[in-house]
Amino acid sequence: ISLISELEQIHSLNIWNKSKLKYKENEKDTEVLMSALSAMQDKTQHLENSLSAETRIKLDLFSALGDAKRQLEIAQGTWGLP
């Protein structure tokens, strides 16, 4: 009976060890995924900032273009009279 009991204990410990190993593997996978998520969030924030800056530049350029067009029309209106 003691041999059977020892075999059962060994079997239980083996199952426990396997579950512990699986837990550690899952924990490591989670850390890798969290690190990848953090990197993606950083890249997303950088892209959002870049797009925002690009939009501001475009708005400034279109505003300057509109001002230049108005000045040209004024100049042509003044200078283009017969």
C-alpha angles and dihedrals in degrees: 000000000000091000091054090047091051091049090051091050091049090048091049091049090048091053091047091050092050092050091047091050091049090049091052091048091050090047091053091047089052091052091051091049093047090051091050090048091051091050091049091049090052091050091047091052090049091051092048090051092047092049091048091052091047091051091051090050092049091050090051091048093049090047091051090046090052091049092049091048092052092048090049092050090049091048093047091046091052098040098033096066115119 
